[in-house]
Every structure is written in C-alpha cells, then in structure tokens.
Amino acid sequence: MKRLPSDERKEEILSKALAIIFESGARSLTMRSLAQRVGLSEAAIYRHFRHKEDLIQNLTNQTCDPLLAEGLEKSDPWEALQKLMQRQLQRLSEKPQLTAIIFQEELFSEYPQIKQKLMAHQKEKKELIQSALARGQKEGVFKPNIEKEIFTLIYMGSVRMAALNWKESGFSYSLPKQGERILSLIESLLKEDENDGAGD
C-alpha cells in the first residue's frame, strides 16, 4: 500500500470508518473490519486511534464543528439564523455520510461521552438561535409574541427532519435548496407582513 503522510492516512481511516457505519450501522464497525477496508493491519490503525471510541469521537467532531456558528453571535439576527442553517445543510450536502452519525442512536447509548458532546453542541446552537430571536425582537425586526422555546423546536426540528428526509430519499435532491424553502417559511413566521395593518 502507498505510504501516506500521517494526516492523510488518518483522514482515509476516518472516511472508511464513516462508510462502514453508513452502510451497516455502528455495531458493524470494528478495528478488524476497518483494517480490512483500509488495507492496513490493526496495529497500523491503532497507531492513529487508541480505540474505537477515539475513532468515533473524531467522526463526531466533524458534525459538531464550532466553525458552523463562527461569527454569528453578534451579526444581524436574521442573517445569523440563515447562515446557521445554511452552513449545517451545506456541510451535510458535501459529506452525506455524516448523517450516519447524526441518526445512529446506538452510538449515544454505547458511548456516553459522545452523547454529552452532541448534547453540548445542540445546547450551543439552541442558545445562538434564541439569542438571535431575542435580538431581532428587541430591534423590532421579529414579531414580539414568538415564544423562544417553541421557535427553537421549529427551527432545529426542521433542520433534523430535512436531513432525515433527504437521507431516506437517497440524497436525490439538493439539501441546501430545501433549506432555502424552509428559511423562507421561517422568515414569514418571524417577520411582520409589510401589508399587515395597511388600509384598502
């Protein structure tokens, strides 16, 4: 096998591991099956990852990238909500197999630390969404009577369901374009209609 720089080999191993989870589920991923898929010895795999949990933790990091929310905390409220969803859906669109991590519930029960990481990531997104909503309401950009908890459920739930439906369709359409339609509806929920209160 061609000798690769350590970083490239690590990325190759992660890619093959993700493919196994995507194709057959998390329980099908073993260091032996991974070594066979990559074409290396198990010892070679262990030089890059201490154990299976370490490997899955690295895969989880790809779905919990803090850069997805970078620079959105103080930006225009509607722009923040748009970009957060667009970045999430674009990331999945570029690497569809990441849906295998998002929707593999068995990973969470087997590895509590991974569950905690995902929950912390969800909490950060929730806080960003609610902060943008609060700022928009304070600035008079968004309707004042929208409940933050309900809005967060709608926003985050729509991202998750969009990704799930896209996965179940065999990735047969553009996920970012689906996101544009979702954002259009969310915008209509958030903002006052320009014609509201207008006379005849």
TORPA-4810 file (N, C-alpha, C, O; in nm, 3 decimals):
<nodes>
NODE_1_0.084_-0.119_0.000_0.000_0.000_0.000_0.088_0.125_0.000_0.192_0.130_0.066_M
NODE_2_0.045_0.226_-0.075_0.119_0.351_-0.083_0.128_0.416_0.055_0.029_0.425_0.127_K
NODE_3_0.248_0.461_0.089_0.270_0.526_0.218_0.219_0.670_0.211_0.260_0.745_0.122_R
NODE_4_0.131_0.708_0.304_0.073_0.842_0.306_0.122_0.918_0.428_0.156_0.856_0.530_L
NODE_5_0.125_1.052_0.421_0.153_1.130_0.541_0.050_1.096_0.649_-0.062_1.057_0.618_P
NODE_6_0.088_1.111_0.773_0.003_1.070_0.885_-0.135_1.133_0.880_-0.236_1.066_0.903_S
NODE_7_-0.142_1.263_0.851_-0.273_1.332_0.848_-0.362_1.276_0.738_-0.482_1.258_0.758_D
NODE_8_-0.304_1.248_0.622_-0.382_1.193_0.511_-0.431_1.053_0.543_-0.545_1.017_0.512_E
NODE_9_-0.345_0.973_0.606_-0.385_0.837_0.643_-0.497_0.840_0.746_-0.590_0.761_0.741_R
NODE_10_-0.485_0.933_0.840_-0.589_0.944_0.943_-0.723_0.980_0.880_-0.827_0.925_0.917_K
NODE_11_-0.722_1.073_0.785_-0.845_1.111_0.716_-0.902_0.995_0.635_-1.023_0.977_0.628_E
NODE_12_-0.813_0.915_0.574_-0.859_0.800_0.498_-0.927_0.699_0.591_-1.032_0.644_0.558_E
NODE_13_-0.868_0.675_0.708_-0.925_0.581_0.805_-1.062_0.629_0.852_-1.156_0.551_0.862_I
NODE_14_-1.072_0.759_0.880_-1.200_0.816_0.924_-1.305_0.802_0.814_-1.421_0.769_0.842_L
NODE_15_-1.265_0.826_0.691_-1.358_0.816_0.579_-1.409_0.673_0.563_-1.528_0.652_0.539_S
NODE_16_-1.320_0.575_0.575_-1.361_0.434_0.562_-1.448_0.393_0.680_-1.543_0.316_0.663_K
NODE_17_-1.416_0.443_0.799_-1.498_0.411_0.918_-1.638_0.467_0.902_-1.737_0.399_0.933_A
NODE_18_-1.647_0.589_0.854_-1.778_0.651_0.831_-1.858_0.572_0.728_-1.979_0.557_0.742_L
NODE_19_-1.791_0.522_0.625_-1.859_0.443_0.522_-1.916_0.315_0.580_-2.027_0.274_0.543_A
NODE_20_-1.843_0.251_0.671_-1.891_0.128_0.733_-2.016_0.156_0.817_-2.114_0.083_0.809_I
NODE_21_-2.011_0.264_0.897_-2.126_0.300_0.981_-2.245_0.333_0.892_-2.358_0.293_0.920_I
NODE_22_-2.220_0.406_0.787_-2.328_0.446_0.696_-2.393_0.324_0.629_-2.515_0.318_0.617_F
NODE_23_-2.311_0.231_0.588_-2.362_0.114_0.515_-2.427_0.011_0.606_-2.529_-0.049_0.570_E
NODE_24_-2.369_-0.011_0.725_-2.411_-0.126_0.806_-2.442_-0.095_0.952_-2.480_-0.185_1.027_S
NODE_25_-2.426_0.030_0.994_-2.453_0.065_1.133_-2.328_0.064_1.218_-2.226_0.005_1.182_G
NODE_26_-2.336_0.131_1.332_-2.219_0.150_1.419_-2.165_0.019_1.473_-2.044_0.006_1.492_A
NODE_27_-2.252_-0.079_1.498_-2.207_-0.205_1.556_-2.123_-0.286_1.457_-2.052_-0.378_1.497_R
NODE_28_-2.132_-0.253_1.331_-2.053_-0.324_1.230_-1.909_-0.274_1.224_-1.822_-0.338_1.164_S
NODE_29_-1.885_-0.160_1.286_-1.751_-0.103_1.284_-1.666_-0.166_1.393_-1.692_-0.147_1.511_L
NODE_30_-1.564_-0.241_1.353_-1.463_-0.293_1.445_-1.327_-0.255_1.389_-1.314_-0.220_1.271_T
NODE_31_-1.227_-0.261_1.473_-1.093_-0.229_1.424_-1.049_-0.330_1.317_-0.974_-0.296_1.226_M
NODE_32_-1.097_-0.454_1.329_-1.062_-0.554_1.229_-1.129_-0.524_1.094_-1.064_-0.527_0.989_R
NODE_33_-1.260_-0.495_1.099_-1.330_-0.466_0.973_-1.276_-0.340_0.909_-1.268_-0.330_0.787_S
NODE_34_-1.238_-0.244_0.992_-1.182_-0.119_0.940_-1.046_-0.143_0.877_-1.017_-0.089_0.770_L
NODE_35_-0.963_-0.223_0.942_-0.831_-0.253_0.887_-0.843_-0.320_0.751_-0.767_-0.291_0.659_A
NODE_36_-0.940_-0.412_0.740_-0.961_-0.480_0.612_-1.007_-0.382_0.505_-0.963_-0.391_0.390_Q
NODE_37_-1.095_-0.288_0.543_-1.147_-0.192_0.447_-1.036_-0.098_0.398_-1.029_-0.064_0.280_R
NODE_38_-0.949_-0.058_0.490_-0.842_0.037_0.454_-0.726_-0.035_0.385_-0.656_0.024_0.304_V
NODE_39_-0.707_-0.165_0.420_-0.594_-0.239_0.364_-0.470_-0.225_0.449_-0.358_-0.229_0.398_G
NODE_40_-0.490_-0.210_0.580_-0.380_-0.199_0.674_-0.395_-0.307_0.782_-0.498_-0.374_0.789_L
NODE_41_-0.294_-0.321_0.864_-0.305_-0.409_0.980_-0.379_-0.336_1.091_-0.386_-0.213_1.092_S
NODE_42_-0.434_-0.413_1.186_-0.499_-0.350_1.300_-0.399_-0.264_1.377_-0.434_-0.157_1.427_E
NODE_43_-0.275_-0.311_1.387_-0.173_-0.235_1.459_-0.153_-0.098_1.396_-0.131_0.001_1.466_A
NODE_44_-0.162_-0.092_1.263_-0.146_0.036_1.193_-0.262_0.130_1.226_-0.242_0.250_1.239_A
NODE_45_-0.382_0.075_1.239_-0.497_0.157_1.277_-0.477_0.214_1.417_-0.507_0.331_1.443_I
NODE_46_-0.427_0.130_1.506_-0.408_0.173_1.645_-0.298_0.278_1.658_-0.290_0.347_1.761_Y
NODE_47_-0.215_0.292_1.559_-0.114_0.399_1.564_-0.179_0.536_1.546_-0.122_0.638_1.586_R
NODE_48_-0.297_0.538_1.485_-0.366_0.665_1.462_-0.480_0.688_1.562_-0.512_0.802_1.595_H
NODE_49_-0.541_0.581_1.609_-0.654_0.591_1.702_-0.637_0.489_1.814_-0.612_0.371_1.789_F
NODE_50_-0.652_0.535_1.938_-0.625_0.448_2.053_-0.725_0.333_2.062_-0.689_0.223_2.103_R
NODE_51_-0.850_0.360_2.025_-0.956_0.259_2.034_-1.074_0.307_1.950_-1.070_0.414_1.890_H
NODE_52_-1.178_0.226_1.946_-1.294_0.257_1.863_-1.361_0.387_1.907_-1.404_0.466_1.823_K
NODE_53_-1.370_0.409_2.037_-1.434_0.531_2.085_-1.358_0.655_2.040_-1.419_0.757_2.005_E
NODE_54_-1.227_0.647_2.040_-1.144_0.759_1.994_-1.175_0.789_1.847_-1.183_0.904_1.806_D
NODE_55_-1.190_0.684_1.770_-1.220_0.700_1.628_-1.357_0.764_1.607_-1.372_0.857_1.527_L
NODE_56_-1.457_0.714_1.680_-1.592_0.768_1.665_-1.599_0.911_1.718_-1.675_0.993_1.666_I
NODE_57_-1.521_0.941_1.820_-1.516_1.077_1.872_-1.466_1.173_1.763_-1.518_1.283_1.749_Q
NODE_58_-1.367_1.130_1.687_-1.316_1.212_1.578_-1.421_1.232_1.468_-1.429_1.340_1.409_N
NODE_59_-1.501_1.129_1.442_-1.609_1.142_1.345_-1.716_1.239_1.396_-1.769_1.320_1.321_L
NODE_60_-1.746_1.230_1.525_-1.846_1.318_1.585_-1.802_1.463_1.576_-1.884_1.553_1.557_T
NODE_61_-1.672_1.486_1.589_-1.620_1.623_1.580_-1.653_1.687_1.446_-1.667_1.809_1.437_N
NODE_62_-1.667_1.605_1.342_-1.699_1.660_1.211_-1.843_1.711_1.204_-1.873_1.801_1.126_Q
NODE_63_-1.931_1.656_1.286_-2.070_1.703_1.288_-2.089_1.814_1.391_-2.191_1.884_1.389_T
NODE_64_-1.992_1.831_1.480_-2.003_1.932_1.586_-1.899_2.041_1.568_-1.842_2.090_1.665_C
NODE_65_-1.874_2.079_1.446_-1.773_2.178_1.413_-1.815_2.315_1.466_-1.918_2.368_1.423_D
NODE_66_-1.737_2.374_1.558_-1.773_2.507_1.610_-1.770_2.617_1.504_-1.829_2.723_1.523_P
NODE_67_-1.703_2.591_1.392_-1.697_2.690_1.285_-1.834_2.714_1.222_-1.855_2.816_1.156_L
NODE_68_-1.927_2.619_1.241_-2.061_2.637_1.186_-2.130_2.760_1.244_-2.214_2.822_1.178_L
NODE_69_-2.094_2.795_1.367_-2.156_2.910_1.432_-2.062_3.031_1.441_-2.096_3.132_1.502_A
NODE_70_-1.945_3.019_1.381_-1.844_3.125_1.393_-1.895_3.258_1.338_-1.948_3.265_1.227_E
NODE_71_-1.879_3.363_1.418_-1.912_3.497_1.374_-2.060_3.531_1.373_-2.098_3.639_1.327_G
NODE_72_-2.145_3.441_1.423_-2.289_3.465_1.415_-2.348_3.525_1.543_-2.462_3.571_1.542_L
NODE_73_-2.271_3.525_1.651_-2.326_3.568_1.780_-2.375_3.712_1.779_-2.475_3.744_1.843_E
NODE_74_-2.304_3.800_1.707_-2.340_3.942_1.709_-2.379_3.995_1.572_-2.392_4.116_1.553_K
NODE_75_-2.398_3.905_1.477_-2.436_3.951_1.344_-2.585_3.982_1.338_-2.658_3.957_1.435_S
NODE_76_-2.630_4.036_1.226_-2.771_4.065_1.206_-2.854_3.942_1.244_-2.822_3.832_1.200_D
NODE_77_-2.961_3.959_1.324_-3.037_3.844_1.375_-3.087_3.749_1.265_-3.071_3.627_1.277_P
NODE_78_-3.145_3.803_1.160_-3.195_3.715_1.055_-3.080_3.650_0.978_-3.089_3.533_0.940_W
NODE_79_-2.973_3.725_0.956_-2.856_3.669_0.889_-2.797_3.554_0.970_-2.754_3.453_0.913_E
NODE_80_-2.795_3.568_1.103_-2.743_3.462_1.189_-2.825_3.335_1.174_-2.768_3.226_1.163_A
NODE_81_-2.957_3.348_1.174_-3.044_3.230_1.160_-3.029_3.167_1.022_-3.030_3.045_1.009_L
NODE_82_-3.017_3.249_0.921_-2.998_3.198_0.785_-2.867_3.121_0.773_-2.865_3.006_0.727_Q
NODE_83_-2.760_3.184_0.814_-2.628_3.125_0.795_-2.609_2.997_0.876_-2.545_2.903_0.829_K
NODE_84_-2.665_2.993_0.997_-2.650_2.872_1.078_-2.713_2.752_1.006_-2.652_2.646_0.997_L
NODE_85_-2.834_2.770_0.957_-2.899_2.659_0.886_-2.827_2.627_0.755_-2.806_2.511_0.723_M
NODE_86_-2.789_2.730_0.681_-2.722_2.708_0.553_-2.590_2.633_0.572_-2.558_2.543_0.495_Q
NODE_87_-2.516_2.670_0.675_-2.388_2.604_0.699_-2.407_2.457_0.738_-2.333_2.370_0.693_R
NODE_88_-2.508_2.431_0.821_-2.534_2.293_0.863_-2.572_2.206_0.743_-2.519_2.096_0.727_Q
NODE_89_-2.663_2.255_0.661_-2.711_2.176_0.549_-2.605_2.163_0.439_-2.597_2.061_0.371_L
NODE_90_-2.524_2.268_0.422_-2.417_2.261_0.324_-2.312_2.158_0.367_-2.260_2.083_0.284_Q
NODE_91_-2.281_2.154_0.496_-2.185_2.055_0.547_-2.233_1.913_0.517_-2.157_1.830_0.469_R
NODE_92_-2.359_1.887_0.545_-2.415_1.754_0.516_-2.418_1.726_0.366_-2.392_1.614_0.323_L
NODE_93_-2.450_1.828_0.288_-2.455_1.812_0.143_-2.320_1.772_0.087_-2.311_1.693_-0.007_S
NODE_94_-2.215_1.827_0.145_-2.079_1.798_0.099_-2.032_1.660_0.145_-1.947_1.598_0.082_E
NODE_95_-2.090_1.613_0.258_-2.049_1.483_0.313_-2.172_1.410_0.365_-2.193_1.404_0.486_K
NODE_96_-2.255_1.355_0.275_-2.382_1.293_0.314_-2.368_1.183_0.418_-2.460_1.161_0.498_P
NODE_97_-2.255_1.113_0.418_-2.240_1.002_0.511_-2.238_1.046_0.657_-2.252_0.963_0.747_Q
NODE_98_-2.220_1.177_0.681_-2.226_1.226_0.820_-2.365_1.205_0.880_-2.379_1.205_1.002_L
NODE_99_-2.466_1.187_0.796_-2.599_1.158_0.850_-2.599_1.028_0.928_-2.684_1.007_1.015_T
NODE_100_-2.503_0.940_0.899_-2.492_0.814_0.973_-2.458_0.838_1.119_-2.498_0.760_1.206_A
NODE_101_-2.385_0.945_1.148_-2.352_0.978_1.286_-2.472_1.045_1.353_-2.505_1.012_1.467_I
NODE_102_-2.535_1.136_1.285_-2.647_1.211_1.343_-2.761_1.120_1.382_-2.825_1.141_1.486_I
NODE_103_-2.789_1.019_1.300_-2.906_0.935_1.323_-2.872_0.795_1.375_-2.955_0.705_1.367_F
NODE_104_-2.751_0.777_1.428_-2.714_0.648_1.488_-2.734_0.657_1.640_-2.639_0.683_1.714_Q
NODE_105_-2.855_0.634_1.684_-2.886_0.647_1.827_-2.807_0.549_1.912_-2.779_0.577_2.029_E
NODE_106_-2.770_0.433_1.856_-2.698_0.334_1.933_-2.561_0.385_1.978_-2.507_0.340_2.078_E
NODE_107_-2.505_0.479_1.902_-2.377_0.538_1.942_-2.389_0.608_2.076_-2.297_0.605_2.158_L
NODE_108_-2.504_0.672_2.098_-2.520_0.753_2.217_-2.527_0.666_2.343_-2.474_0.704_2.447_F
NODE_109_-2.591_0.551_2.333_-2.601_0.464_2.450_-2.471_0.391_2.477_-2.437_0.363_2.592_S
NODE_110_-2.397_0.362_2.370_-2.271_0.289_2.386_-2.158_0.379_2.435_-2.070_0.335_2.509_E
NODE_111_-2.162_0.505_2.395_-2.055_0.597_2.431_-2.114_0.725_2.492_-2.141_0.821_2.420_Y
NODE_112_-2.133_0.727_2.625_-2.195_0.843_2.693_-2.121_0.974_2.668_-2.184_1.080_2.659_P
NODE_113_-1.989_0.969_2.656_-1.914_1.093_2.633_-1.947_1.156_2.499_-1.950_1.278_2.484_Q
NODE_114_-1.972_1.070_2.401_-2.010_1.121_2.269_-2.149_1.184_2.277_-2.175_1.287_2.216_I
NODE_115_-2.238_1.120_2.351_-2.372_1.176_2.370_-2.362_1.314_2.436_-2.432_1.407_2.395_K
NODE_116_-2.277_1.326_2.537_-2.260_1.454_2.607_-2.208_1.561_2.511_-2.252_1.676_2.517_Q
NODE_117_-2.115_1.523_2.424_-2.060_1.619_2.328_-2.168_1.667_2.233_-2.178_1.787_2.205_K
NODE_118_-2.249_1.575_2.183_-2.356_1.612_2.091_-2.460_1.700_2.160_-2.512_1.795_2.101_L
NODE_119_-2.491_1.668_2.286_-2.587_1.747_2.361_-2.534_1.888_2.386_-2.609_1.985_2.380_M
NODE_120_-2.403_1.898_2.415_-2.342_2.030_2.436_-2.345_2.111_2.308_-2.368_2.232_2.311_A
NODE_121_-2.323_2.044_2.196_-2.329_2.112_2.066_-2.471_2.160_2.037_-2.490_2.272_1.989_H
NODE_122_-2.569_2.077_2.068_-2.709_2.116_2.049_-2.744_2.235_2.138_-2.818_2.325_2.096_Q
NODE_123_-2.691_2.236_2.260_-2.718_2.346_2.352_-2.662_2.477_2.299_-2.726_2.582_2.308_K
NODE_124_-2.541_2.472_2.242_-2.479_2.591_2.185_-2.562_2.647_2.070_-2.583_2.768_2.059_E
NODE_125_-2.611_2.557_1.984_-2.695_2.602_1.873_-2.826_2.662_1.924_-2.873_2.764_1.873_K
NODE_126_-2.883_2.598_2.025_-3.008_2.647_2.083_-2.989_2.788_2.138_-3.074_2.875_2.117_K
NODE_127_-2.878_2.810_2.209_-2.851_2.942_2.267_-2.831_3.047_2.157_-2.875_3.161_2.172_E
NODE_128_-2.765_3.009_2.050_-2.742_3.102_1.939_-2.875_3.139_1.873_-2.898_3.256_1.843_L
NODE_129_-2.961_3.041_1.851_-3.092_3.065_1.790_-3.175_3.157_1.877_-3.236_3.252_1.828_I
NODE_130_-3.179_3.130_2.007_-3.261_3.209_2.098_-3.206_3.349_2.115_-3.281_3.445_2.131_Q
NODE_131_-3.073_3.362_2.111_-3.011_3.495_2.118_-3.047_3.578_1.996_-3.079_3.696_2.007_S
NODE_132_-3.042_3.515_1.877_-3.078_3.587_1.754_-3.224_3.628_1.756_-3.259_3.739_1.715_A
NODE_133_-3.310_3.538_1.806_-3.453_3.571_1.815_-3.473_3.689_1.909_-3.547_3.783_1.877_L
NODE_134_-3.409_3.685_2.026_-3.425_3.792_2.125_-3.375_3.925_2.071_-3.438_4.029_2.093_A
NODE_135_-3.262_3.923_2.001_-3.208_4.047_1.944_-3.300_4.102_1.836_-3.324_4.222_1.827_R
NODE_136_-3.352_4.011_1.755_-3.444_4.055_1.650_-3.572_4.115_1.705_-3.625_4.211_1.649_G
NODE_137_-3.621_4.059_1.814_-3.742_4.113_1.877_-3.713_4.248_1.942_-3.794_4.339_1.935_Q
NODE_138_-3.597_4.259_2.004_-3.560_4.386_2.067_-3.544_4.497_1.964_-3.578_4.612_1.990_K
NODE_139_-3.492_4.460_1.848_-3.471_4.559_1.741_-3.597_4.585_1.659_-3.597_4.670_1.571_E
NODE_140_-3.702_4.511_1.690_-3.827_4.529_1.617_-3.829_4.464_1.480_-3.916_4.493_1.398_G
NODE_141_-3.734_4.375_1.456_-3.726_4.307_1.327_-3.818_4.185_1.325_-3.877_4.153_1.222_V
NODE_142_-3.830_4.117_1.439_-3.913_3.999_1.451_-4.038_4.027_1.534_-4.038_4.119_1.616_F
NODE_143_-4.141_3.951_1.512_-4.264_3.965_1.590_-4.235_3.945_1.739_-4.157_3.857_1.775_K
NODE_144_-4.296_4.025_1.824_-4.264_4.019_1.967_-4.327_3.902_2.042_-4.286_3.869_2.153_P
NODE_145_-4.428_3.838_1.982_-4.504_3.737_2.056_-4.459_3.594_2.026_-4.532_3.500_2.060_N
NODE_146_-4.344_3.574_1.964_-4.295_3.440_1.933_-4.223_3.382_2.056_-4.129_3.442_2.107_I
NODE_147_-4.268_3.266_2.101_-4.207_3.202_2.217_-4.074_3.138_2.177_-4.066_3.066_2.077_E
NODE_148_-3.970_3.166_2.255_-3.836_3.120_2.216_-3.823_2.968_2.214_-3.758_2.913_2.126_K
NODE_149_-3.885_2.899_2.311_-3.872_2.754_2.316_-3.942_2.689_2.196_-3.889_2.597_2.135_E
NODE_150_-4.061_2.738_2.163_-4.135_2.683_2.051_-4.062_2.711_1.920_-4.052_2.625_1.833_I
NODE_151_-4.011_2.834_1.906_-3.940_2.869_1.784_-3.815_2.782_1.768_-3.783_2.738_1.657_F
NODE_152_-3.745_2.758_1.877_-3.624_2.675_1.870_-3.657_2.534_1.826_-3.583_2.474_1.748_T
NODE_153_-3.767_2.480_1.877_-3.811_2.346_1.835_-3.840_2.342_1.684_-3.802_2.248_1.615_L
NODE_154_-3.908_2.446_1.637_-3.941_2.452_1.494_-3.813_2.461_1.410_-3.798_2.390_1.311_I
NODE_155_-3.724_2.548_1.451_-3.601_2.571_1.374_-3.513_2.446_1.372_-3.476_2.396_1.265_Y
NODE_156_-3.479_2.395_1.491_-3.388_2.281_1.500_-3.453_2.154_1.446_-3.387_2.072_1.383_M
NODE_157_-3.582_2.139_1.471_-3.653_2.023_1.421_-3.659_2.020_1.269_-3.651_1.914_1.208_G
NODE_158_-3.674_2.137_1.209_-3.681_2.143_1.063_-3.548_2.103_0.999_-3.546_2.039_0.894_S
NODE_159_-3.437_2.140_1.063_-3.305_2.101_1.012_-3.290_1.949_1.019_-3.247_1.885_0.924_V
NODE_160_-3.326_1.894_1.134_-3.312_1.749_1.153_-3.402_1.670_1.057_-3.358_1.573_0.996_R
NODE_161_-3.528_1.712_1.045_-3.619_1.641_0.957_-3.581_1.657_0.810_-3.599_1.565_0.730_M
NODE_162_-3.529_1.774_0.774_-3.484_1.794_0.636_-3.371_1.698_0.604_-3.368_1.638_0.496_A
NODE_163_-3.277_1.684_0.698_-3.164_1.592_0.677_-3.211_1.447_0.672_-3.163_1.369_0.590_A
NODE_164_-3.305_1.410_0.760_-3.355_1.273_0.762_-3.430_1.238_0.633_-3.408_1.132_0.574_L
NODE_165_-3.519_1.328_0.590_-3.594_1.302_0.466_-3.501_1.294_0.345_-3.521_1.212_0.255_N
NODE_166_-3.401_1.379_0.346_-3.302_1.378_0.237_-3.225_1.246_0.235_-3.203_1.189_0.128_W
NODE_167_-3.186_1.198_0.353_-3.116_1.069_0.364_-3.205_0.956_0.314_-3.160_0.870_0.238_K
NODE_168_-3.332_0.957_0.357_-3.422_0.848_0.320_-3.457_0.851_0.171_-3.497_0.749_0.114_E
NODE_169_-3.440_0.967_0.108_-3.466_0.977_-0.037_-3.346_0.927_-0.119_-3.351_0.923_-0.242_S
NODE_170_-3.239_0.889_-0.048_-3.117_0.851_-0.119_-3.039_0.970_-0.169_-2.965_0.962_-0.267_G
NODE_171_-3.058_1.085_-0.098_-2.986_1.209_-0.133_-3.018_1.250_-0.277_-2.930_1.290_-0.353_F
NODE_172_-3.146_1.239_-0.311_-3.188_1.256_-0.450_-3.216_1.400_-0.491_-3.250_1.426_-0.606_S
NODE_173_-3.202_1.495_-0.398_-3.226_1.634_-0.433_-3.130_1.723_-0.355_-3.054_1.675_-0.271_Y
NODE_174_-3.134_1.851_-0.383_-3.042_1.945_-0.320_-3.090_1.981_-0.179_-3.196_2.041_-0.162_S
NODE_175_-3.012_1.943_-0.079_-3.047_1.977_0.059_-3.039_2.127_0.084_-3.128_2.181_0.151_L
NODE_176_-2.937_2.198_0.035_-2.934_2.344_0.055_-3.056_2.414_-0.005_-3.107_2.509_0.054_P
NODE_177_-3.103_2.368_-0.121_-3.222_2.430_-0.181_-3.346_2.404_-0.096_-3.434_2.489_-0.085_K
NODE_178_-3.353_2.284_-0.037_-3.462_2.256_0.055_-3.454_2.350_0.174_-3.556_2.397_0.225_Q
NODE_179_-3.331_2.378_0.218_-3.311_2.471_0.329_-3.360_2.611_0.295_-3.414_2.680_0.381_G
NODE_180_-3.341_2.653_0.171_-3.389_2.785_0.129_-3.540_2.795_0.144_-3.592_2.899_0.185_E
NODE_181_-3.610_2.688_0.110_-3.757_2.688_0.123_-3.800_2.692_0.269_-3.896_2.758_0.306_R
NODE_182_-3.726_2.619_0.352_-3.756_2.619_0.495_-3.733_2.759_0.553_-3.815_2.809_0.630_I
NODE_183_-3.621_2.821_0.516_-3.590_2.954_0.567_-3.693_3.057_0.521_-3.725_3.149_0.596_L
NODE_184_-3.744_3.041_0.401_-3.847_3.133_0.352_-3.972_3.126_0.441_-4.033_3.228_0.473_S
NODE_185_-4.009_3.004_0.479_-4.125_2.987_0.566_-4.097_3.043_0.705_-4.182_3.108_0.765_L
NODE_186_-3.977_3.016_0.757_-3.941_3.066_0.889_-3.940_3.219_0.891_-3.984_3.281_0.988_I
NODE_187_-3.892_3.279_0.783_-3.892_3.425_0.774_-4.034_3.480_0.780_-4.058_3.582_0.844_E
NODE_188_-4.128_3.412_0.715_-4.267_3.458_0.718_-4.328_3.445_0.857_-4.419_3.521_0.893_S
NODE_189_-4.279_3.349_0.936_-4.326_3.334_1.074_-4.269_3.442_1.165_-4.335_3.489_1.258_L
NODE_190_-4.145_3.481_1.135_-4.074_3.575_1.222_-4.110_3.721_1.198_-4.123_3.799_1.292_L
NODE_191_-4.128_3.756_1.072_-4.139_3.897_1.038_-4.284_3.936_1.010_-4.364_3.857_0.960_K
NODE_192_-4.313_4.060_1.043_-4.445_4.115_1.014_-4.462_4.127_0.863_-4.370_4.167_0.792_E
NODE_193_-4.580_4.093_0.814_-4.611_4.115_0.674_-4.618_4.265_0.649_-4.683_4.338_0.723_D
NODE_194_-4.551_4.309_0.543_-4.548_4.453_0.514_-4.688_4.510_0.491_-4.712_4.630_0.508_E
NODE_195_-4.781_4.422_0.453_-4.919_4.468_0.426_-5.009_4.465_0.549_-5.123_4.512_0.546_N
NODE_196_-4.953_4.406_0.661_-5.035_4.399_0.782_-5.075_4.540_0.827_-4.990_4.628_0.840_D
NODE_197_-5.199_4.559_0.849_-5.247_4.686_0.902_-5.265_4.791_0.795_-5.309_4.903_0.824_G
NODE_198_-5.230_4.755_0.670_-5.244_4.855_0.563_-5.391_4.875_0.529_-5.471_4.783_0.540_A
NODE_199_-5.423_4.992_0.490_-5.561_5.023_0.455_-5.595_4.977_0.315_-5.507_4.930_0.242_G
NODE_200_-5.725_4.990_0.277_-5.768_4.949_0.143_-5.710_5.044_0.039_-5.734_5.027_-0.080_D
</nodes>
